């Protein structure tokens, strides 16, 4: 749930609001009743690339990936031409 708070509350209750944001709450900060900013938790970004060693660890098994076979699989699945 998003809660609207005046700028004054942000100034006066900074530590309390940071604890609430850390717990997952989101706030819209207002000035003279008009929304001016959003205070929310930072979203963790997912990695877009996982290396072979990391993939093996995540799979929970000793996976050996043959680079040549992997490349052939990619080439057959994806058109690499411009």
PyMOL Python script that loads the backbone (N, CA, C, O; Angstrom):
from pymol import cmd

cmd.read_pdbstr("""\
ATOM      1  N   UNK A   1       0.835  -1.180   0.000  1.00  0.00           N
ATOM      2  CA  UNK A   1       0.000   0.000   0.000  1.00  0.00           C
ATOM      3  C   UNK A   1       0.883   1.248   0.000  1.00  0.00           C
ATOM      4  O   UNK A   1       1.858   1.326   0.747  1.00  0.00           O
ATOM      5  N   UNK A   2       0.541   2.202  -0.827  1.00  0.00           N
ATOM      6  CA  UNK A   2       1.271   3.463  -0.915  1.00  0.00           C
ATOM      7  C   UNK A   2       0.611   4.473   0.008  1.00  0.00           C
ATOM      8  O   UNK A   2      -0.609   4.636   0.001  1.00  0.00           O
ATOM      9  N   UNK A   3       1.424   5.143   0.795  1.00  0.00           N
ATOM     10  CA  UNK A   3       0.900   6.138   1.729  1.00  0.00           C
ATOM     11  C   UNK A   3       1.425   7.519   1.347  1.00  0.00           C
ATOM     12  O   UNK A   3       2.615   7.672   1.070  1.00  0.00           O
ATOM     13  N   UNK A   4       0.557   8.518   1.328  1.00  0.00           N
ATOM     14  CA  UNK A   4       0.976   9.887   1.034  1.00  0.00           C
ATOM     15  C   UNK A   4       1.356  10.582   2.341  1.00  0.00           C
ATOM     16  O   UNK A   4       0.625  10.529   3.331  1.00  0.00           O
ATOM     17  N   UNK A   5       2.525  11.236   2.315  1.00  0.00           N
ATOM     18  CA  UNK A   5       2.985  11.965   3.504  1.00  0.00           C
ATOM     19  C   UNK A   5       3.501  13.335   3.082  1.00  0.00           C
ATOM     20  O   UNK A   5       4.053  13.484   1.992  1.00  0.00           O
ATOM     21  N   UNK A   6       3.322  14.334   3.940  1.00  0.00           N
ATOM     22  CA  UNK A   6       3.841  15.667   3.609  1.00  0.00           C
ATOM     23  C   UNK A   6       5.365  15.710   3.779  1.00  0.00           C
ATOM     24  O   UNK A   6       5.956  14.927   4.522  1.00  0.00           O
ATOM     25  N   UNK A   7       5.961  16.640   3.071  1.00  0.00           N
ATOM     26  CA  UNK A   7       7.408  16.834   3.134  1.00  0.00           C
ATOM     27  C   UNK A   7       7.871  17.019   4.579  1.00  0.00           C
ATOM     28  O   UNK A   7       8.941  16.539   4.953  1.00  0.00           O
ATOM     29  N   UNK A   8       7.087  17.699   5.376  1.00  0.00           N
ATOM     30  CA  UNK A   8       7.415  17.944   6.788  1.00  0.00           C
ATOM     31  C   UNK A   8       7.599  16.621   7.539  1.00  0.00           C
ATOM     32  O   UNK A   8       8.517  16.491   8.349  1.00  0.00           O
ATOM     33  N   UNK A   9       6.722  15.634   7.268  1.00  0.00           N
ATOM     34  CA  UNK A   9       6.836  14.341   7.943  1.00  0.00           C
ATOM     35  C   UNK A   9       8.112  13.614   7.519  1.00  0.00           C
ATOM     36  O   UNK A   9       8.764  12.959   8.332  1.00  0.00           O
ATOM     37  N   UNK A  10       8.454  13.737   6.252  1.00  0.00           N
ATOM     38  CA  UNK A  10       9.706  13.132   5.784  1.00  0.00           C
ATOM     39  C   UNK A  10      10.892  13.721   6.537  1.00  0.00           C
ATOM     40  O   UNK A  10      11.798  12.997   6.951  1.00  0.00           O
ATOM     41  N   UNK A  11      10.878  15.034   6.710  1.00  0.00           N
ATOM     42  CA  UNK A  11      11.970  15.712   7.416  1.00  0.00           C
ATOM     43  C   UNK A  11      12.007  15.314   8.889  1.00  0.00           C
ATOM     44  O   UNK A  11      13.076  15.037   9.433  1.00  0.00           O
ATOM     45  N   UNK A  12      10.847  15.287   9.529  1.00  0.00           N
ATOM     46  CA  UNK A  12      10.787  15.058  10.975  1.00  0.00           C
ATOM     47  C   UNK A  12      10.889  13.593  11.377  1.00  0.00           C
ATOM     48  O   UNK A  12      11.364  13.284  12.471  1.00  0.00           O
ATOM     49  N   UNK A  13      10.456  12.700  10.518  1.00  0.00           N
ATOM     50  CA  UNK A  13      10.404  11.269  10.848  1.00  0.00           C
ATOM     51  C   UNK A  13      11.295  10.433   9.927  1.00  0.00           C
ATOM     52  O   UNK A  13      10.960   9.295   9.597  1.00  0.00           O
ATOM     53  N   UNK A  14      12.419  10.997   9.519  1.00  0.00           N
ATOM     54  CA  UNK A  14      13.297  10.367   8.540  1.00  0.00           C
ATOM     55  C   UNK A  14      13.673   8.932   8.913  1.00  0.00           C
ATOM     56  O   UNK A  14      13.484   8.026   8.102  1.00  0.00           O
ATOM     57  N   UNK A  15      14.193   8.707  10.104  1.00  0.00           N
ATOM     58  CA  UNK A  15      14.652   7.365  10.508  1.00  0.00           C
ATOM     59  C   UNK A  15      13.500   6.362  10.514  1.00  0.00           C
ATOM     60  O   UNK A  15      13.652   5.227  10.061  1.00  0.00           O
ATOM     61  N   UNK A  16      12.360   6.785  11.027  1.00  0.00           N
ATOM     62  CA  UNK A  16      11.182   5.911  11.085  1.00  0.00           C
ATOM     63  C   UNK A  16      10.725   5.527   9.666  1.00  0.00           C
ATOM     64  O   UNK A  16      10.382   4.374   9.403  1.00  0.00           O
ATOM     65  N   UNK A  17      10.728   6.515   8.762  1.00  0.00           N
ATOM     66  CA  UNK A  17      10.318   6.246   7.385  1.00  0.00           C
ATOM     67  C   UNK A  17      11.315   5.336   6.667  1.00  0.00           C
ATOM     68  O   UNK A  17      10.913   4.477   5.883  1.00  0.00           O
ATOM     69  N   UNK A  18      12.604   5.515   6.927  1.00  0.00           N
ATOM     70  CA  UNK A  18      13.610   4.638   6.305  1.00  0.00           C
ATOM     71  C   UNK A  18      13.418   3.197   6.767  1.00  0.00           C
ATOM     72  O   UNK A  18      13.573   2.267   5.976  1.00  0.00           O
ATOM     73  N   UNK A  19      13.083   3.008   8.042  1.00  0.00           N
ATOM     74  CA  UNK A  19      12.792   1.659   8.538  1.00  0.00           C
ATOM     75  C   UNK A  19      11.581   1.064   7.822  1.00  0.00           C
ATOM     76  O   UNK A  19      11.574  -0.117   7.476  1.00  0.00           O
ATOM     77  N   UNK A  20      10.568   1.883   7.605  1.00  0.00           N
ATOM     78  CA  UNK A  20       9.361   1.418   6.914  1.00  0.00           C
ATOM     79  C   UNK A  20       9.663   1.059   5.464  1.00  0.00           C
ATOM     80  O   UNK A  20       9.149   0.064   4.952  1.00  0.00           O
ATOM     81  N   UNK A  21      10.486   1.855   4.802  1.00  0.00           N
ATOM     82  CA  UNK A  21      10.871   1.562   3.412  1.00  0.00           C
ATOM     83  C   UNK A  21      11.683   0.276   3.367  1.00  0.00           C
ATOM     84  O   UNK A  21      11.492  -0.549   2.474  1.00  0.00           O
ATOM     85  N   UNK A  22      12.581   0.102   4.316  1.00  0.00           N
ATOM     86  CA  UNK A  22      13.365  -1.130   4.389  1.00  0.00           C
ATOM     87  C   UNK A  22      12.451  -2.339   4.547  1.00  0.00           C
ATOM     88  O   UNK A  22      12.757  -3.420   4.043  1.00  0.00           O
ATOM     89  N   UNK A  23      11.338  -2.162   5.240  1.00  0.00           N
ATOM     90  CA  UNK A  23      10.370  -3.246   5.434  1.00  0.00           C
ATOM     91  C   UNK A  23       9.467  -3.442   4.215  1.00  0.00           C
ATOM     92  O   UNK A  23       8.648  -4.361   4.192  1.00  0.00           O
ATOM     93  N   UNK A  24       9.617  -2.566   3.183  1.00  0.00           N
ATOM     94  CA  UNK A  24       8.860  -2.764   1.951  1.00  0.00           C
ATOM     95  C   UNK A  24       7.787  -1.738   1.658  1.00  0.00           C
ATOM     96  O   UNK A  24       7.117  -1.835   0.630  1.00  0.00           O
ATOM     97  N   UNK A  25       7.601  -0.763   2.525  1.00  0.00           N
ATOM     98  CA  UNK A  25       6.554   0.239   2.299  1.00  0.00           C
ATOM     99  C   UNK A  25       6.999   1.283   1.267  1.00  0.00           C
ATOM    100  O   UNK A  25       8.192   1.516   1.075  1.00  0.00           O
ATOM    101  N   UNK A  26       6.022   1.900   0.614  1.00  0.00           N
ATOM    102  CA  UNK A  26       6.257   2.954  -0.360  1.00  0.00           C
ATOM    103  C   UNK A  26       5.490   4.191   0.069  1.00  0.00           C
ATOM    104  O   UNK A  26       4.368   4.099   0.567  1.00  0.00           O
ATOM    105  N   UNK A  27       6.111   5.360  -0.129  1.00  0.00           N
ATOM    106  CA  UNK A  27       5.498   6.627   0.244  1.00  0.00           C
ATOM    107  C   UNK A  27       5.528   7.601  -0.930  1.00  0.00           C
ATOM    108  O   UNK A  27       6.490   7.637  -1.697  1.00  0.00           O
ATOM    109  N   UNK A  28       4.473   8.384  -1.057  1.00  0.00           N
ATOM    110  CA  UNK A  28       4.451   9.514  -1.979  1.00  0.00           C
ATOM    111  C   UNK A  28       4.627  10.759  -1.121  1.00  0.00           C
ATOM    112  O   UNK A  28       3.849  11.001  -0.198  1.00  0.00           O
ATOM    113  N   UNK A  29       5.651  11.546  -1.431  1.00  0.00           N
ATOM    114  CA  UNK A  29       5.941  12.758  -0.675  1.00  0.00           C
ATOM    115  C   UNK A  29       5.197  13.911  -1.345  1.00  0.00           C
ATOM    116  O   UNK A  29       5.247  14.072  -2.564  1.00  0.00           O
ATOM    117  N   UNK A  30       4.508  14.711  -0.531  1.00  0.00           N
ATOM    118  CA  UNK A  30       3.751  15.841  -1.071  1.00  0.00           C
ATOM    119  C   UNK A  30       4.319  17.160  -0.567  1.00  0.00           C
ATOM    120  O   UNK A  30       4.906  17.239   0.512  1.00  0.00           O
ATOM    121  N   UNK A  31       4.126  18.190  -1.379  1.00  0.00           N
ATOM    122  CA  UNK A  31       4.461  19.558  -0.981  1.00  0.00           C
ATOM    123  C   UNK A  31       3.225  20.397  -1.284  1.00  0.00           C
ATOM    124  O   UNK A  31       2.769  20.463  -2.425  1.00  0.00           O
ATOM    125  N   UNK A  32       2.700  21.023  -0.265  1.00  0.00           N
ATOM    126  CA  UNK A  32       1.458  21.802  -0.399  1.00  0.00           C
ATOM    127  C   UNK A  32       0.329  20.940  -0.971  1.00  0.00           C
ATOM    128  O   UNK A  32      -0.498  21.418  -1.748  1.00  0.00           O
ATOM    129  N   UNK A  33       0.307  19.667  -0.577  1.00  0.00           N
ATOM    130  CA  UNK A  33      -0.747  18.758  -1.000  1.00  0.00           C
ATOM    131  C   UNK A  33      -0.561  18.138  -2.371  1.00  0.00           C
ATOM    132  O   UNK A  33      -1.365  17.299  -2.775  1.00  0.00           O
ATOM    133  N   UNK A  34       0.487  18.531  -3.106  1.00  0.00           N
ATOM    134  CA  UNK A  34       0.738  18.006  -4.442  1.00  0.00           C
ATOM    135  C   UNK A  34       1.864  16.965  -4.398  1.00  0.00           C
ATOM    136  O   UNK A  34       2.906  17.227  -3.797  1.00  0.00           O
ATOM    137  N   UNK A  35       1.684  15.798  -5.014  1.00  0.00           N
ATOM    138  CA  UNK A  35       2.745  14.784  -5.040  1.00  0.00           C
ATOM    139  C   UNK A  35       3.977  15.303  -5.797  1.00  0.00           C
ATOM    140  O   UNK A  35       3.864  15.861  -6.888  1.00  0.00           O
ATOM    141  N   UNK A  36       5.158  15.104  -5.186  1.00  0.00           N
ATOM    142  CA  UNK A  36       6.400  15.558  -5.827  1.00  0.00           C
ATOM    143  C   UNK A  36       7.455  14.469  -5.929  1.00  0.00           C
ATOM    144  O   UNK A  36       8.377  14.582  -6.736  1.00  0.00           O
ATOM    145  N   UNK A  37       7.338  13.408  -5.123  1.00  0.00           N
ATOM    146  CA  UNK A  37       8.367  12.366  -5.144  1.00  0.00           C
ATOM    147  C   UNK A  37       7.801  11.059  -4.607  1.00  0.00           C
ATOM    148  O   UNK A  37       6.778  11.025  -3.923  1.00  0.00           O
ATOM    149  N   UNK A  38       8.504   9.992  -4.943  1.00  0.00           N
ATOM    150  CA  UNK A  38       8.141   8.660  -4.452  1.00  0.00           C
ATOM    151  C   UNK A  38       9.331   8.090  -3.698  1.00  0.00           C
ATOM    152  O   UNK A  38      10.461   8.131  -4.185  1.00  0.00           O
ATOM    153  N   UNK A  39       9.080   7.566  -2.523  1.00  0.00           N
ATOM    154  CA  UNK A  39      10.114   6.938  -1.697  1.00  0.00           C
ATOM    155  C   UNK A  39       9.750   5.465  -1.591  1.00  0.00           C
ATOM    156  O   UNK A  39       8.732   5.114  -0.995  1.00  0.00           O
ATOM    157  N   UNK A  40      10.586   4.599  -2.172  1.00  0.00           N
ATOM    158  CA  UNK A  40      10.268   3.169  -2.205  1.00  0.00           C
ATOM    159  C   UNK A  40      11.541   2.350  -2.099  1.00  0.00           C
ATOM    160  O   UNK A  40      12.634   2.872  -2.317  1.00  0.00           O
ATOM    161  N   UNK A  41      11.411   1.066  -1.765  1.00  0.00           N
ATOM    162  CA  UNK A  41      12.596   0.210  -1.700  1.00  0.00           C
ATOM    163  C   UNK A  41      13.237   0.065  -3.083  1.00  0.00           C
ATOM    164  O   UNK A  41      12.547   0.091  -4.102  1.00  0.00           O
ATOM    165  N   UNK A  42      14.541  -0.085  -3.104  1.00  0.00           N
ATOM    166  CA  UNK A  42      15.262  -0.317  -4.352  1.00  0.00           C
ATOM    167  C   UNK A  42      15.017  -1.754  -4.782  1.00  0.00           C
ATOM    168  O   UNK A  42      15.134  -2.682  -3.982  1.00  0.00           O
ATOM    169  N   UNK A  43      14.679  -1.927  -6.045  1.00  0.00           N
ATOM    170  CA  UNK A  43      14.487  -3.279  -6.573  1.00  0.00           C
ATOM    171  C   UNK A  43      15.836  -3.872  -6.917  1.00  0.00           C
ATOM    172  O   UNK A  43      16.662  -3.238  -7.573  1.00  0.00           O
ATOM    173  N   UNK A  44      16.044  -5.068  -6.477  1.00  0.00           N
ATOM    174  CA  UNK A  44      17.281  -5.764  -6.807  1.00  0.00           C
ATOM    175  C   UNK A  44      17.235  -6.171  -8.270  1.00  0.00           C
ATOM    176  O   UNK A  44      16.246  -6.738  -8.735  1.00  0.00           O
ATOM    177  N   UNK A  45      18.291  -5.884  -8.982  1.00  0.00           N
ATOM    178  CA  UNK A  45      18.346  -6.245 -10.398  1.00  0.00           C
ATOM    179  C   UNK A  45      18.851  -7.676 -10.545  1.00  0.00           C
ATOM    180  O   UNK A  45      19.796  -8.098  -9.878  1.00  0.00           O
ATOM    181  N   UNK A  46      18.199  -8.398 -11.430  1.00  0.00           N
ATOM    182  CA  UNK A  46      18.643  -9.761 -11.708  1.00  0.00           C
ATOM    183  C   UNK A  46      19.823  -9.730 -12.654  1.00  0.00           C
ATOM    184  O   UNK A  46      19.921  -8.861 -13.521  1.00  0.00           O
ATOM    185  N   UNK A  47      20.714 -10.684 -12.478  1.00  0.00           N
ATOM    186  CA  UNK A  47      21.804 -10.824 -13.425  1.00  0.00           C
ATOM    187  C   UNK A  47      21.240 -11.302 -14.755  1.00  0.00           C
ATOM    188  O   UNK A  47      20.339 -12.139 -14.788  1.00  0.00           O
ATOM    189  N   UNK A  48      21.763 -10.777 -15.836  1.00  0.00           N
ATOM    190  CA  UNK A  48      21.297 -11.228 -17.148  1.00  0.00           C
ATOM    191  C   UNK A  48      22.217 -12.297 -17.727  1.00  0.00           C
ATOM    192  O   UNK A  48      21.846 -12.976 -18.684  1.00  0.00           O
ATOM    193  N   UNK A  49      23.398 -12.452 -17.165  1.00  0.00           N
ATOM    194  CA  UNK A  49      24.323 -13.459 -17.647  1.00  0.00           C
ATOM    195  C   UNK A  49      24.779 -14.311 -16.471  1.00  0.00           C
ATOM    196  O   UNK A  49      25.158 -13.789 -15.423  1.00  0.00           O
ATOM    197  N   UNK A  50      24.738 -15.602 -16.652  1.00  0.00           N
ATOM    198  CA  UNK A  50      25.228 -16.526 -15.632  1.00  0.00           C
ATOM    199  C   UNK A  50      26.321 -17.369 -16.271  1.00  0.00           C
ATOM    200  O   UNK A  50      26.101 -18.024 -17.290  1.00  0.00           O
ATOM    201  N   UNK A  51      27.484 -17.345 -15.671  1.00  0.00           N
ATOM    202  CA  UNK A  51      28.611 -18.109 -16.196  1.00  0.00           C
ATOM    203  C   UNK A  51      28.425 -19.612 -15.990  1.00  0.00           C
ATOM    204  O   UNK A  51      27.542 -20.056 -15.255  1.00  0.00           O
ATOM    205  N   UNK A  52      29.272 -20.368 -16.654  1.00  0.00           N
ATOM    206  CA  UNK A  52      29.193 -21.833 -16.601  1.00  0.00           C
ATOM    207  C   UNK A  52      29.327 -22.356 -15.182  1.00  0.00           C
ATOM    208  O   UNK A  52      28.556 -23.219 -14.762  1.00  0.00           O
ATOM    209  N   UNK A  53      30.298 -21.843 -14.440  1.00  0.00           N
ATOM    210  CA  UNK A  53      30.506 -22.314 -13.068  1.00  0.00           C
ATOM    211  C   UNK A  53      29.303 -22.003 -12.182  1.00  0.00           C
ATOM    212  O   UNK A  53      28.881 -22.833 -11.377  1.00  0.00           O
ATOM    213  N   UNK A  54      28.758 -20.800 -12.341  1.00  0.00           N
ATOM    214  CA  UNK A  54      27.586 -20.410 -11.562  1.00  0.00           C
ATOM    215  C   UNK A  54      26.378 -21.268 -11.942  1.00  0.00           C
ATOM    216  O   UNK A  54      25.609 -21.680 -11.074  1.00  0.00           O
ATOM    217  N   UNK A  55      26.214 -21.533 -13.221  1.00  0.00           N
ATOM    218  CA  UNK A  55      25.114 -22.372 -13.679  1.00  0.00           C
ATOM    219  C   UNK A  55      25.214 -23.774 -13.067  1.00  0.00           C
ATOM    220  O   UNK A  55      24.215 -24.331 -12.612  1.00  0.00           O
ATOM    221  N   UNK A  56      26.406 -24.327 -13.061  1.00  0.00           N
ATOM    222  CA  UNK A  56      26.610 -25.640 -12.460  1.00  0.00           C
ATOM    223  C   UNK A  56      26.307 -25.647 -10.976  1.00  0.00           C
ATOM    224  O   UNK A  56      25.699 -26.587 -10.463  1.00  0.00           O
ATOM    225  N   UNK A  57      26.729 -24.603 -10.289  1.00  0.00           N
ATOM    226  CA  UNK A  57      26.456 -24.504  -8.854  1.00  0.00           C
ATOM    227  C   UNK A  57      24.959 -24.380  -8.599  1.00  0.00           C
ATOM    228  O   UNK A  57      24.427 -25.024  -7.695  1.00  0.00           O
ATOM    229  N   UNK A  58      24.285 -23.562  -9.383  1.00  0.00           N
ATOM    230  CA  UNK A  58      22.844 -23.378  -9.214  1.00  0.00           C
ATOM    231  C   UNK A  58      22.066 -24.652  -9.516  1.00  0.00           C
ATOM    232  O   UNK A  58      21.041 -24.918  -8.888  1.00  0.00           O
ATOM    233  N   UNK A  59      22.536 -25.421 -10.448  1.00  0.00           N
ATOM    234  CA  UNK A  59      21.842 -26.655 -10.820  1.00  0.00           C
ATOM    235  C   UNK A  59      22.054 -27.744  -9.768  1.00  0.00           C
ATOM    236  O   UNK A  59      21.332 -28.741  -9.749  1.00  0.00           O
ATOM    237  N   UNK A  60      23.029 -27.555  -8.908  1.00  0.00           N
ATOM    238  CA  UNK A  60      23.273 -28.520  -7.845  1.00  0.00           C
ATOM    239  C   UNK A  60      23.922 -29.806  -8.324  1.00  0.00           C
ATOM    240  O   UNK A  60      23.853 -30.830  -7.645  1.00  0.00           O
ATOM    241  N   UNK A  61      24.544 -29.760  -9.474  1.00  0.00           N
ATOM    242  CA  UNK A  61      25.201 -30.954 -10.018  1.00  0.00           C
ATOM    243  C   UNK A  61      26.473 -30.515 -10.730  1.00  0.00           C
ATOM    244  O   UNK A  61      26.645 -29.345 -11.070  1.00  0.00           O
ATOM    245  N   UNK A  62      27.334 -31.457 -10.940  1.00  0.00           N
ATOM    246  CA  UNK A  62      28.550 -31.171 -11.697  1.00  0.00           C
ATOM    247  C   UNK A  62      28.208 -31.234 -13.184  1.00  0.00           C
ATOM    248  O   UNK A  62      28.256 -32.295 -13.808  1.00  0.00           O
ATOM    249  N   UNK A  63      27.874 -30.110 -13.715  1.00  0.00           N
ATOM    250  CA  UNK A  63      27.494 -30.042 -15.123  1.00  0.00           C
ATOM    251  C   UNK A  63      28.700 -29.595 -15.926  1.00  0.00           C
ATOM    252  O   UNK A  63      29.340 -28.589 -15.618  1.00  0.00           O
ATOM    253  N   UNK A  64      28.992 -30.360 -16.955  1.00  0.00           N
ATOM    254  CA  UNK A  64      30.072 -29.977 -17.856  1.00  0.00           C
ATOM    255  C   UNK A  64      29.430 -29.526 -19.154  1.00  0.00           C
ATOM    256  O   UNK A  64      28.726 -30.290 -19.815  1.00  0.00           O
ATOM    257  N   UNK A  65      29.678 -28.295 -19.505  1.00  0.00           N
ATOM    258  CA  UNK A  65      29.117 -27.751 -20.730  1.00  0.00           C
ATOM    259  C   UNK A  65      30.198 -27.737 -21.796  1.00  0.00           C
ATOM    260  O   UNK A  65      31.241 -27.102 -21.639  1.00  0.00           O
ATOM    261  N   UNK A  66      29.930 -28.443 -22.877  1.00  0.00           N
ATOM    262  CA  UNK A  66      30.858 -28.467 -24.011  1.00  0.00           C
ATOM    263  C   UNK A  66      30.624 -27.195 -24.825  1.00  0.00           C
ATOM    264  O   UNK A  66      29.550 -27.025 -25.401  1.00  0.00           O
ATOM    265  N   UNK A  67      31.621 -26.294 -24.881  1.00  0.00           N
ATOM    266  CA  UNK A  67      31.424 -25.020 -25.572  1.00  0.00           C
ATOM    267  C   UNK A  67      31.021 -25.168 -27.039  1.00  0.00           C
ATOM    268  O   UNK A  67      30.177 -24.415 -27.525  1.00  0.00           O
ATOM    269  N   UNK A  68      31.611 -26.124 -27.744  1.00  0.00           N
ATOM    270  CA  UNK A  68      31.292 -26.315 -29.168  1.00  0.00           C
ATOM    271  C   UNK A  68      29.845 -26.780 -29.336  1.00  0.00           C
ATOM    272  O   UNK A  68      29.129 -26.298 -30.214  1.00  0.00           O
ATOM    273  N   UNK A  69      29.427 -27.711 -28.499  1.00  0.00           N
ATOM    274  CA  UNK A  69      28.048 -28.205 -28.583  1.00  0.00           C
ATOM    275  C   UNK A  69      27.057 -27.110 -28.179  1.00  0.00           C
ATOM    276  O   UNK A  69      25.985 -26.980 -28.770  1.00  0.00           O
ATOM    277  N   UNK A  70      27.428 -26.335 -27.175  1.00  0.00           N
ATOM    278  CA  UNK A  70      26.582 -25.232 -26.736  1.00  0.00           C
ATOM    279  C   UNK A  70      26.401 -24.219 -27.866  1.00  0.00           C
ATOM    280  O   UNK A  70      25.292 -23.736 -28.094  1.00  0.00           O
ATOM    281  N   UNK A  71      27.494 -23.895 -28.578  1.00  0.00           N
ATOM    282  CA  UNK A  71      27.444 -22.961 -29.701  1.00  0.00           C
ATOM    283  C   UNK A  71      26.556 -23.509 -30.815  1.00  0.00           C
ATOM    284  O   UNK A  71      25.774 -22.767 -31.410  1.00  0.00           O
ATOM    285  N   UNK A  72      26.678 -24.814 -31.100  1.00  0.00           N
ATOM    286  CA  UNK A  72      25.828 -25.426 -32.133  1.00  0.00           C
ATOM    287  C   UNK A  72      24.354 -25.333 -31.746  1.00  0.00           C
ATOM    288  O   UNK A  72      23.499 -25.047 -32.584  1.00  0.00           O
ATOM    289  N   UNK A  73      24.068 -25.577 -30.474  1.00  0.00           N
ATOM    290  CA  UNK A  73      22.684 -25.477 -29.999  1.00  0.00           C
ATOM    291  C   UNK A  73      22.157 -24.043 -30.158  1.00  0.00           C
ATOM    292  O   UNK A  73      21.029 -23.833 -30.602  1.00  0.00           O
ATOM    293  N   UNK A  74      22.989 -23.068 -29.789  1.00  0.00           N
ATOM    294  CA  UNK A  74      22.578 -21.683 -29.949  1.00  0.00           C
ATOM    295  C   UNK A  74      22.352 -21.327 -31.421  1.00  0.00           C
ATOM    296  O   UNK A  74      21.357 -20.689 -31.767  1.00  0.00           O
ATOM    297  N   UNK A  75      23.284 -21.745 -32.280  1.00  0.00           N
ATOM    298  CA  UNK A  75      23.168 -21.440 -33.702  1.00  0.00           C
ATOM    299  C   UNK A  75      21.925 -22.069 -34.325  1.00  0.00           C
ATOM    300  O   UNK A  75      21.321 -21.496 -35.232  1.00  0.00           O
ATOM    301  N   UNK A  76      21.548 -23.246 -33.839  1.00  0.00           N
ATOM    302  CA  UNK A  76      20.367 -23.892 -34.387  1.00  0.00           C
ATOM    303  C   UNK A  76      19.079 -23.229 -33.877  1.00  0.00           C
ATOM    304  O   UNK A  76      18.050 -23.276 -34.551  1.00  0.00           O
ATOM    305  N   UNK A  77      19.133 -22.622 -32.705  1.00  0.00           N
ATOM    306  CA  UNK A  77      17.945 -22.009 -32.114  1.00  0.00           C
ATOM    307  C   UNK A  77      17.781 -20.534 -32.496  1.00  0.00           C
ATOM    308  O   UNK A  77      16.664 -20.018 -32.546  1.00  0.00           O
ATOM    309  N   UNK A  78      18.909 -19.864 -32.767  1.00  0.00           N
ATOM    310  CA  UNK A  78      18.883 -18.424 -33.007  1.00  0.00           C
ATOM    311  C   UNK A  78      19.588 -18.112 -34.311  1.00  0.00           C
ATOM    312  O   UNK A  78      20.696 -18.589 -34.553  1.00  0.00           O
ATOM    313  N   UNK A  79      18.945 -17.308 -35.155  1.00  0.00           N
ATOM    314  CA  UNK A  79      19.575 -16.880 -36.395  1.00  0.00           C
ATOM    315  C   UNK A  79      20.635 -15.842 -36.066  1.00  0.00           C
ATOM    316  O   UNK A  79      20.301 -14.749 -35.608  1.00  0.00           O
ATOM    317  N   UNK A  80      21.905 -16.159 -36.287  1.00  0.00           N
ATOM    318  CA  UNK A  80      23.011 -15.290 -35.932  1.00  0.00           C
ATOM    319  C   UNK A  80      23.357 -14.292 -37.036  1.00  0.00           C
ATOM    320  O   UNK A  80      24.228 -13.444 -36.841  1.00  0.00           O
ATOM    321  N   UNK A  81      22.704 -14.374 -38.173  1.00  0.00           N
ATOM    322  CA  UNK A  81      23.042 -13.469 -39.279  1.00  0.00           C
ATOM    323  C   UNK A  81      22.429 -12.091 -39.043  1.00  0.00           C
ATOM    324  O   UNK A  81      21.423 -11.943 -38.350  1.00  0.00           O
ATOM    325  N   UNK A  82      23.061 -11.101 -39.636  1.00  0.00           N
ATOM    326  CA  UNK A  82      22.530  -9.732 -39.557  1.00  0.00           C
ATOM    327  C   UNK A  82      21.494  -9.605 -40.622  1.00  0.00           C
ATOM    328  O   UNK A  82      20.889  -8.544 -40.772  1.00  0.00           O
TER     329      UNK A  82
END
""", "prot")
cmd.dss("prot")
cmd.show_as("cartoon", "prot")
cmd.util.cbc("prot")
cmd.orient("prot")
